């Protein structure tokens, strides 16, 4: 019976601790400055009374004939001097619950100043007027007592507030991943702030060689097979990883243990943002910016370094043209190009609203940069020649293209018009008007293509490469045609990640075509960064391929995105398999089986050695393809594409019969 009562008491105590009875205390507004000042002065009155009592109790001052101020006069004088000291050091301007070491120093100096003034004044007054202000011993005792009480007020207020905040119903226990300076700083920040919803209770050490230990009063847990079990016993469902730690680890691998066990993984802003907020006296606004890592964080790889000086020499004070400028790749290319101080940037785009929005955005970000927005379609030869002939760009980045595989599988003629005819128009105009460099954006789907889109891009590659080879034989100073080839980019328009996000927001299901499908991923800035350097490395005729890292299983990507949204895959949100779409294959390749690569000065960029065809043969075949596509005969169009690209074998498509 007694055991039951004890258990009940413990349960009631826990419920009381987790209740919101005291939660309103954490929502109280800050005390105004005058209130803090009055509170400090009241404490000084108590300190004076204690000091006087101690002084008489210990030293038992003898009655002397020397006159002294009345007790009330001593108190009034002390409060006046102390108020002046408080004003000099602004001890009342801080917020009690956020008191720091600096606040303690201010209080100490203000009390010392008051004591020194009283002691010096006492000496002067006794020598001139033969009247003592007060006993010196009382003043000395007062300095110790007053500082102790004022310091205790601030520490006590801060501790009480933190205790109430951390033990409130909304506080969540959290472990800090990493034991270096960044992790320690996060722990200290969370403990010192009363605004955080997270209460750090320990660290996670991923160095298997180090033994478990304690640090700044918290235990350090080793990242091993027992960690998840320990976290469950401690009721910890959150882990915080600093941005610096994210760069040290491979997030998709090292954080999977948490995601797979429904542990919420969070991250913080960079410390430079904290320091900036502290300098501007805005407290800790970034406490509220502790948030879940994104799927982009999980797929992020070590920072790519390029030869920026080489890129600067190529782009500086040049007229640079970007086709498809308002697209995902095009718009990022433009923003990165502007950083290298070009003379002008020509934004060539057929989507009016998107171009308008991009132009306004760029004018706000780069008010001094000359921007020339041109509505136009790469399929329109006359408009292309009009723009290039008038503006005379030195460099063209050709990013305009149709890219969605299933759509192009249903519209092969349009794929040829945009990706083949559009590229031919741009390339021919570049030669006609003496453009120095022409950089074409291609895709990994051009390797052993299984769909219309990939085949059309491969034909575009073949055309510009054969055109350069012909021109270079006649004139070594001709337009340099360079092709860059990479895989999927994170967050681009219509890509899988935004699509999954919409499905998760709608409550599912999340649709994956096949459980074994894999893709290469790269961030948009990373891809554009490599495009810029590849454009400077090329001497003409090269096809540059990028190191795309490890391929990602789309099923794992979907599961992680569901977990990051706070749900459990196939419990809260279902995953459905819909089957491969027309033209889609399980995996993408960056190189043809017969292709090899050569290294460049950047280990992330390689040169693909591909079979080369004579321009005369390619030109006839491409012109024939374009003419056929204008007749709206899909099977005839695709048949001609397969003649130009023999390795093009259709998959899951109506055009498979052409391969037989």
C-alpha positions in Angstrom: 0.0 0.0 0.0 2.8 2.4 0.9 4.6 1.5 -2.3 1.5 2.4 -4.3 1.3 5.7 -2.6 4.9 6.5 -3.2 4.5 5.7 -6.9 1.4 7.8 -7.1 3.3 10.7 -5.5 6.1 10.4 -8.0 3.6 10.3 -10.8 1.8 13.4 -9.5 5.1 15.2 -9.1 6.1 14.5 -12.7 2.7 15.6 -14.0 3.0 18.8 -12.0 6.5 19.4 -13.4 5.3 18.9 -17.0 2.1 20.9 -16.5 1.8 24.5 -17.7 0.9 25.9 -14.3 4.0 28.1 -14.3 4.3 28.5 -18.1 2.8 32.0 -18.0 5.8 33.1 -16.0 8.1 32.6 -19.0 5.8 34.9 -21.0 6.2 37.8 -18.7 7.5 41.0 -20.3 10.8 42.5 -19.3 10.9 44.8 -16.2 11.3 48.4 -17.2 14.6 50.0 -16.4 13.3 52.2 -13.6 11.8 49.1 -11.9 15.2 47.4 -12.0 16.8 50.5 -10.6 14.3 50.7 -7.7 14.8 47.0 -7.0 18.6 47.5 -6.8 18.2 50.5 -4.5 15.9 48.5 -2.2 18.6 45.8 -2.0 21.2 48.5 -1.2 19.0 49.6 1.7 19.0 46.0 3.0 22.7 45.8 2.4 23.3 49.0 4.4 21.2 47.7 7.3 23.0 44.4 7.4 26.4 46.2 7.2 25.5 48.5 10.0 24.3 45.6 12.2 27.4 43.6 11.5 29.7 46.6 12.1 28.2 47.3 15.5 27.9 43.6 16.4 31.5 42.8 15.7 33.5 45.9 16.3 31.3 47.4 19.0 32.2 51.0 18.2 33.0 53.1 21.3 31.2 56.3 22.0 33.3 59.2 20.8 32.9 62.9 20.8 33.4 63.0 17.1 30.2 64.0 15.3 28.7 61.8 12.6 25.7 62.1 10.2 22.5 60.8 11.5 21.7 57.3 10.4 19.0 58.4 8.0 21.4 61.0 6.6 24.0 58.3 6.0 21.4 56.2 4.2 20.2 59.0 2.0 23.8 60.0 1.0 24.7 56.4 0.3 21.6 55.9 -1.9 22.3 59.1 -3.8 25.9 58.1 -4.5 24.9 54.6 -5.4 22.2 55.9 -7.8 24.9 58.0 -9.5 27.1 54.9 -9.8 24.3 52.8 -11.2 23.7 55.5 -13.8 27.4 55.7 -14.7 27.7 52.0 -15.3 24.1 51.5 -16.6 23.6 48.4 -14.4 19.8 48.7 -14.8 19.8 48.6 -18.6 20.2 44.8 -18.9 17.5 42.2 -18.6 17.8 40.3 -15.3 16.9 36.9 -16.8 19.7 37.3 -19.4 22.4 38.6 -17.1 26.0 38.0 -18.3 29.5 38.3 -17.0 29.6 41.9 -18.3 26.5 42.7 -16.1 28.3 41.3 -13.1 31.3 43.5 -13.7 29.1 46.5 -14.1 27.5 45.8 -10.7 30.9 45.3 -9.1 32.3 48.5 -10.4 29.2 50.5 -9.4 29.4 49.2 -5.8 33.2 49.8 -5.6 32.8 53.3 -6.9 30.2 54.1 -4.3 32.5 52.7 -1.5 35.5 54.6 -2.7 33.5 57.9 -2.9 32.3 57.3 0.7 35.7 56.5 2.0 37.4 59.4 0.3 34.6 61.7 1.3 34.8 60.5 4.9 38.5 61.4 5.0 38.0 64.8 3.5 35.0 65.7 5.6 36.7 64.7 8.8 39.8 66.7 8.0 37.9 69.9 7.0 34.6 69.8 8.9 35.6 67.4 11.7 32.4 65.5 10.9 32.5 61.8 9.8 30.0 60.6 7.3 30.0 57.1 8.5 32.2 54.3 9.9 34.8 53.2 7.3 34.3 49.6 8.4 30.6 49.8 7.7 31.4 51.1 4.2 33.8 48.3 3.5 31.3 45.7 4.8 28.6 47.4 2.7 30.6 46.9 -0.5 30.8 43.1 0.1 27.2 42.7 1.1 25.7 44.9 -1.6 27.6 43.2 -4.4 26.7 39.8 -3.0 23.0 40.6 -2.9 22.9 42.4 -6.3 24.8 39.5 -7.9 22.5 37.0 -6.2 19.5 38.8 -7.5 20.7 38.4 -11.1 21.9 34.9 -10.8 18.8 33.8 -8.9 16.4 35.4 -11.4 18.3 33.9 -14.3 18.4 30.4 -12.7 14.8 30.5 -11.7 13.7 31.6 -15.2 15.8 28.9 -16.8 14.4 26.2 -14.5 10.8 27.2 -15.1 11.5 27.4 -18.9 13.4 24.2 -19.2 11.0 22.2 -17.0 7.9 23.5 -18.7 5.6 21.3 -20.8 7.0 22.6 -24.1 10.7 22.0 -23.4 12.3 19.2 -25.4 15.4 17.3 -24.4 18.2 17.4 -27.0 21.6 16.0 -27.6 24.3 18.0 -29.4 26.1 16.1 -32.2 29.8 16.9 -31.9 32.1 17.9 -29.0 34.1 20.6 -30.7 33.8 24.4 -30.2 30.7 24.7 -32.4 28.8 22.0 -30.4 29.9 23.5 -27.0 28.7 27.0 -28.2 25.3 25.6 -29.1 24.9 23.9 -25.7 25.9 27.1 -23.8 23.6 29.2 -26.0 20.7 27.0 -25.3 21.3 26.8 -21.5 21.8 30.6 -21.2 18.7 31.5 -23.1 15.3 31.3 -21.6 13.6 31.5 -25.0 14.7 28.1 -26.4 12.3 25.2 -26.6 15.3 22.8 -26.4 17.1 21.7 -23.3 20.6 20.2 -23.9 21.3 17.2 -21.7 24.5 15.8 -23.4 26.7 15.5 -26.4 27.3 12.8 -29.1 30.9 11.9 -29.8 31.5 10.2 -33.2 35.1 9.5 -32.6 35.2 5.8 -31.7 38.7 6.1 -30.2 37.6 8.6 -27.5 36.2 7.4 -24.2 32.9 8.7 -22.7 33.3 11.6 -20.4 31.6 14.7 -19.1 31.9 18.2 -20.5 30.5 21.5 -19.2 28.4 19.5 -16.8 26.8 17.2 -19.4 27.6 13.6 -20.4 29.1 12.7 -23.7 27.6 9.7 -25.4 29.4 7.6 -28.0 27.9 7.2 -31.4 27.5 3.4 -31.3 24.8 0.7 -31.5 23.6 1.5 -28.0 23.0 5.2 -28.6 19.4 5.0 -29.8 18.4 2.7 -26.9 20.0 5.2 -24.4 18.1 8.1 -26.1 14.8 6.3 -25.8 15.5 5.6 -22.1 16.2 9.3 -21.6 13.2 10.3 -23.7 15.4 12.3 -26.1 13.9 12.7 -29.6 16.0 15.5 -30.9 19.5 16.0 -32.1 21.1 19.3 -33.0 24.0 19.4 -35.6 25.9 22.6 -36.2 26.5 23.9 -39.8 30.2 23.3 -39.3 29.6 19.7 -38.2 27.5 19.2 -41.3 30.5 20.0 -43.4 32.7 17.5 -41.6 30.4 14.5 -41.9 28.5 12.9 -44.8 25.0 13.7 -43.7 23.1 11.1 -45.8 25.3 8.4 -44.2 26.1 9.7 -40.7 22.6 11.0 -39.8 20.7 8.0 -41.2 20.8 6.3 -37.8 18.7 9.1 -36.3 16.2 9.5 -39.2 15.6 5.7 -39.4 14.7 5.7 -35.7 12.4 8.8 -35.9 14.8 11.1 -34.1 14.3 14.7 -35.1 17.5 16.2 -36.6 17.9 20.0 -36.2 20.5 22.5 -37.2 21.3 26.1 -36.3 22.4 29.3 -38.1 26.1 30.0 -38.6 27.9 31.6 -35.6 28.6 34.8 -37.7 24.8 35.4 -37.6 24.8 35.0 -33.8 27.7 37.4 -33.4 26.0 39.9 -35.6 22.8 39.8 -33.6 24.8 40.1 -30.3 26.7 43.2 -31.6 23.3 44.8 -32.5 22.0 44.0 -29.0 19.1 41.9 -30.3 19.6 39.2 -27.8 19.4 35.7 -29.4 16.9 36.0 -32.3 18.4 32.9 -33.9 17.2 30.8 -31.0 13.9 30.7 -33.0 15.8 29.7 -36.1 16.7 26.2 -34.9 14.9 24.1 -37.4 14.9 20.7 -39.1 17.6 20.0 -41.6 16.4 19.9 -45.1 16.8 17.1 -47.6 19.2 19.4 -49.4 21.3 19.3 -46.3 21.3 15.5 -46.3 22.5 15.4 -49.9 25.0 18.2 -49.5 28.6 17.2 -50.3 31.9 18.9 -49.4 32.2 22.4 -50.7 33.5 22.6 -54.3 36.4 24.9 -55.0 37.0 26.4 -58.4 39.6 28.7 -59.9 37.6 31.9 -59.4 40.5 34.0 -60.8 40.4 32.1 -64.1 36.6 32.6 -64.3 37.0 36.3 -63.5 39.5 36.8 -66.3 37.2 35.1 -68.7 34.0 37.0 -67.7 35.2 40.4 -66.5 34.0 43.3 -68.7 32.5 40.9 -71.2 29.0 40.8 -72.7 27.6 37.5 -71.5 24.4 36.0 -72.8 22.3 33.3 -71.1 19.5 31.5 -72.8 16.7 30.1 -70.7 17.8 32.8 -68.3 14.7 32.5 -66.1 15.0 28.8 -65.6 16.5 27.0 -62.6 19.9 26.7 -64.1 19.8 29.9 -66.1 18.8 32.2 -63.3 21.6 30.8 -61.0 24.1 31.1 -63.8 23.2 34.7 -64.2 23.6 35.5 -60.5 27.0 33.8 -60.4 28.1 35.5 -63.6 27.3 38.9 -62.2 29.7 38.3 -59.3 32.6 38.4 -61.9 31.8 42.0 -63.0 30.7 41.5 -66.7 30.1 44.5 -68.9 26.5 43.4 -69.5 24.4 40.3 -69.1 21.8 39.5 -71.8 18.8 37.6 -70.4 17.3 35.6 -73.3 14.0 33.9 -72.3 10.7 33.1 -74.0 8.7 33.0 -70.7 7.6 36.7 -70.3 6.4 36.6 -66.6 9.4 34.6 -65.4 11.8 37.0 -67.2 10.1 40.0 -65.8 10.3 38.6 -62.2 13.9 37.7 -62.6 14.9 41.1 -64.0 13.2 42.9 -61.1 14.9 40.6 -58.6 18.3 41.1 -60.2 17.9 44.9 -60.3 17.3 44.8 -56.6 20.2 42.6 -55.8 22.7 44.1 -58.3 21.6 47.7 -58.9 24.9 48.7 -60.7 24.9 45.8 -63.1 23.8 46.4 -66.7 21.0 43.9 -67.5 19.4 43.4 -70.9 16.2 41.4 -70.8 15.3 40.0 -74.2 12.1 38.1 -75.0 12.9 35.5 -77.6 12.7 31.8 -78.5 15.8 29.8 -79.5 13.6 28.1 -82.1 13.2 31.4 -83.9 16.3 31.7 -86.0 15.6 35.3 -87.1 15.1 36.5 -83.5 18.2 34.7 -82.3 20.3 36.4 -85.0 18.7 39.8 -84.3 19.6 39.7 -80.6 23.1 38.3 -81.1 23.9 40.5 -84.0 22.8 43.7 -82.2 24.3 43.0 -78.7 27.3 41.0 -79.8 27.9 38.8 -76.8 31.4 37.6 -76.2 30.2 34.4 -74.3 27.0 32.5 -74.6 25.7 30.0 -72.0 23.0 28.0 -73.7 20.7 26.6 -71.0 17.3 26.8 -72.8 15.9 23.4 -73.3 13.0 21.1 -72.8 14.0 18.7 -70.0 11.0 16.6 -68.7 11.4 13.0 -69.9 7.7 11.9 -69.8 6.5 15.0 -71.6 9.1 14.8 -74.3 8.3 11.2 -74.8 4.8 12.3 -75.8 6.1 15.2 -77.9 9.2 14.2 -79.8 8.8 16.8 -82.5 8.8 19.6 -79.9 11.8 18.1 -78.2 13.7 18.3 -81.5 12.5 21.9 -82.1 13.7 23.1 -78.7 16.7 21.0 -78.0 18.1 20.3 -81.5 16.9 23.2 -83.7 17.2 25.7 -80.8 20.8 24.7 -80.2 21.6 24.7 -84.0 20.2 28.3 -84.3 22.2 29.5 -81.3 25.4 27.8 -82.5 25.1 29.0 -86.1 24.4 32.6 -85.0 27.4 32.4 -82.6 29.7 31.5 -85.5 28.1 34.1 -87.8 28.7 37.0 -85.3 32.0 35.9 -83.9 31.1 34.8 -80.4 34.3 33.8 -78.5 32.8 31.0 -76.4 29.7 28.9 -76.5 28.9 26.8 -73.5 26.1 24.3 -73.9 24.3 22.8 -70.9 23.6 19.0 -71.5 22.5 16.1 -69.3 23.5 12.7 -68.1 20.5 11.4 -70.0 22.4 12.0 -73.2 24.5 8.9 -72.4 23.1 5.7 -73.8 19.7 7.5 -74.1 16.5 5.6 -73.5 14.2 8.5 -74.1 13.4 11.4 -76.5 14.8 14.1 -74.2 18.2 12.4 -73.7 18.5 11.6 -77.4 17.7 15.1 -78.5 20.4 16.5 -76.1 22.9 14.0 -77.4 22.2 15.1 -81.0 22.7 18.7 -79.9 26.1 17.7 -78.4 27.1 16.0 -81.6 26.2 19.0 -83.7 28.1 21.6 -81.7 31.2 19.3 -81.4 31.3 18.5 -85.1 30.7 22.2 -86.0 33.7 23.2 -83.9 36.0 20.5 -85.3 35.2 21.7 -88.8 35.7 25.4 -88.0 38.9 24.8 -86.0 40.6 23.1 -89.0 39.8 26.3 -91.1 40.5 28.9 -88.3 42.1 28.1 -84.9 40.6 31.3 -83.5 37.0 30.3 -84.2 34.2 30.1 -81.7 35.1 27.6 -78.9 32.1 25.2 -78.4 32.1 23.5 -75.0 29.6 21.1 -73.6 28.9 20.4 -69.9 27.1 17.3 -68.8 25.6 16.6 -65.3 22.7 14.9 -63.6 19.7 16.1 -61.7 19.9 19.3 -59.7 18.2 19.7 -56.3 15.2 21.9 -56.2 15.0 22.7 -59.9 11.6 23.4 -61.4 9.6 20.2 -61.7 12.2 18.0 -60.0 11.4 15.2 -57.7 12.1 17.0 -54.4 9.5 19.9 -54.8 7.1 17.2 -56.1 7.6 15.0 -53.0 7.2 18.1 -50.7 3.8 18.8 -52.2 2.7 15.2 -51.8 3.8 15.2 -48.2 2.1 18.5 -47.5 -1.1 17.0 -48.9 -0.8 14.0 -46.6 0.4 11.6 -49.2 0.7 9.2 -50.8 4.3 9.8 -52.0 4.7 8.2 -55.4 8.0 6.5 -56.5 8.2 4.9 -59.9 10.4 1.9 -58.8 11.9 0.8 -55.5 15.3 0.4 -57.1 15.5 3.6 -59.1 18.6 5.7 -58.4 19.7 9.2 -59.6 22.7 11.5 -59.3 22.0 14.8 -57.6 23.8 18.1 -57.4 22.8 21.5 -56.0 22.0 24.2 -58.5 24.8 26.5 -57.3 27.3 23.7 -57.4 26.3 22.7 -60.9 26.5 26.4 -62.1 29.8 26.8 -60.4 31.3 23.9 -62.3 29.7 25.1 -65.6 31.5 28.4 -65.2 34.9 26.8 -64.6 34.4 24.2 -67.4 33.6 27.1 -69.7 37.0 28.6 -69.0 38.9 25.4 -69.1 37.7 24.4 -72.5 39.6 25.0 -75.7 36.8 23.9 -77.8 35.1 20.6 -78.7 35.2 19.1 -75.2 32.4 17.5 -73.4 33.0 18.0 -69.7 31.4 15.7 -67.2 31.1 16.5 -63.5 31.8 14.3 -60.5 28.2 13.8 -59.3 29.2 11.9 -56.1 27.3 8.8 -55.0 23.9 8.1 -56.6 20.9 8.4 -54.4 18.1 5.8 -54.2 14.9 7.7 -54.8 13.0 5.4 -52.3 15.5 6.4 -49.5 15.1 10.0 -50.6 11.3 9.8 -50.2 11.6 8.1 -46.8 14.0 10.7 -45.5 11.8 13.6 -46.7 8.8 12.0 -44.9 10.8 11.7 -41.7 12.2 15.2 -41.9 8.6 16.4 -42.2 7.9 14.7 -38.8 6.1 11.6 -40.1 6.8 7.9 -40.3 7.0 6.3 -43.8 4.2 3.9 -44.6 2.4 4.7 -41.3 1.6 8.4 -41.4 2.3 8.8 -45.1 2.2 5.9 -47.5 4.7 5.3 -50.3 3.3 4.0 -53.6 5.1 2.5 -56.6 3.7 3.6 -59.9 6.1 1.9 -62.3 8.7 3.4 -64.6 7.4 6.2 -66.8 7.9 6.2 -70.6 11.5 6.6 -71.5 12.7 6.3 -67.9 15.5 4.0 -66.8 16.5 2.7 -63.4 19.9 4.5 -63.4 21.6 7.3 -65.3 25.1 7.1 -66.7 27.6 10.0 -67.1 29.7 8.2 -69.7 29.0 5.9 -72.6 30.5 2.5 -72.2 32.9 3.2 -75.1 33.8 6.6 -73.6 36.8 7.3 -71.4 37.7 10.4 -69.5 40.7 12.7 -69.1 41.4 14.7 -66.0 41.5 18.5 -65.7 43.0 20.9 -63.2 39.7 20.5 -61.2 39.3 16.9 -59.9 35.5 17.5 -60.0 35.6 18.1 -63.8 36.6 15.5 -66.4 36.7 15.5 -70.2 34.7 12.8 -71.9 36.3 11.2 -74.9 33.4 10.5 -77.3 33.2 9.3 -80.9 33.4 12.2 -83.3 31.5 12.6 -86.6 32.3 14.7 -89.6 30.3 18.0 -89.8 29.1 17.4 -93.3 27.5 14.1 -92.3 26.0 15.5 -89.1 24.7 18.6 -90.8 22.7 16.6 -93.4 21.3 14.3 -90.7 20.3 17.1 -88.4 18.7 19.2 -91.1 16.8 16.1 -92.2 15.7 15.5 -88.6 14.5 19.0 -88.2 12.5 18.9 -91.5 10.9 15.6 -90.5 9.9 17.0 -87.1 8.1 19.9 -88.8 5.9 17.4 -90.6 4.5 16.2 -87.2 5.3 12.6 -87.8 6.5 11.3 -84.4 7.6 7.9 -85.5 9.5 9.2 -88.5 11.1 11.8 -86.2 12.2 9.2 -83.6 13.4 6.8 -86.3 15.7 9.6 -87.7 17.0 10.3 -84.1 17.9 6.6 -83.7 19.9 6.8 -87.0 21.9 9.7 -85.6 22.4 8.1 -82.2 22.6 4.3 -82.7 22.9 3.7 -78.9 19.5 5.3 -78.4 17.3 2.3 -77.3 13.8 3.2 -76.1 12.6 1.9 -72.7 9.0 1.5 -71.6 7.9 3.5 -74.7 5.8 3.1 -77.8 8.9 3.7 -79.8 10.5 0.4 -78.7 9.1 -1.2 -81.8 11.5 0.9 -83.9 14.4 -0.9 -82.2 13.2 -4.2 -83.5 
